Amino acid sequence: MSTAKKNILITGGGTGGHISPGIALCEYASANGIDAYLLVGKVDAKFNYLKEVDDEHRLFYSAPAFTKNLFKFPLFVLRFFIAVTAAKNIIRKKKIDCVIGMGGYVSAPALWAAASLKKPIYLCEQNTVPGKVTVAFAKKAKAILTTFEDTKHFVKPVTAAKCICAGNPVRGKVLADADKQKARAFFNLKHCEKVILAIGGSQGALVINELVLGMKRSFAEDFSRIGIIWCTGAKSFEKYRAIIQEDAGMGSVFISPFIEDVGLAYLAADIAISRSGSGVMMEMAAMSLPSILIPYPHAAADHQNKNADVFARSGASLKIDNKDAGAAKVAPLILDILSSKQKLRMMSAKAKSEAKTDAAAQIIKIVTE
């Protein structure tokens, strides 16, 4: 990639959905001779995969979460402008040429700092319905780099004109290049006829955890030759691990609070059960993995429901409402898909058609040229 040397600040946080694509951008930029720094909140240090960015280019600051509480609002304003000052110092010290906001409250002070220093800002919007940060900084942004074409339908025409559907950057570690059987062996599931990946996002999902438990208990015979890679989330891990250990009838299950080698998990699986955050959706698409999507019903502006609609329309996924996500309804659907090579091939092909594996390259090209 032939571009002038640039220093870029990538900022976002709060959830893995904002951080993971930021890491992917940083990874691609650094590999192409650009000094790319990732600025996240101090509370984001809990995300293990931040270590994929080297210490020199991984930065932290105290960005406050927005509050509508009148009593807490003055403190929020004070903390916000302290964070803005910290971001300005980083921009000056690192000689930053432009700032890319990945979303989440963490990115707001840095974007404010960049705008006040007359530095170009770009916004990456992961979801169909733009988040608060995208809405707040849309007028100041040079471009809004979206994951879905549908985003243009949820913004004003003046904002839609700035939207470029570039995709959601995917980390290199996600794009596992290995044999399917070796991937299954990694999770001790090589003997299984089929494998399901159950993943509830960085915080886990109680509905998905209870669904997996219900399927294994109520459909024990049907799932006896089907393995599960079960990512419970940290809060629920000990509870479900104890259940697995005590119940010999649970069959072949690899259980973990967090899947470090998520690329291998995608490769090992035949189908996934997941929430419909755009990050995990585009990772599954990049690995041609069919899915059952269960949108989180309380997501801002119902964006997970609208995200899932995109893949459901194409045939890459089946969408199940949160209230309907019980074993009695979902298990027969999964068993039907897993028993049909034709359905699996079709869903896999549709998933692949939704992938934009060059998203990081497209975004960095737009930002630098």
Summary of the structure (lengths in Angstrom):
residues: 369
radius of gyration: 20.9
end to end distance: 10.4
largest distance: 63.5
contacts: 1341
relative contact order: 0.13
helix: 49%
strand: 16%
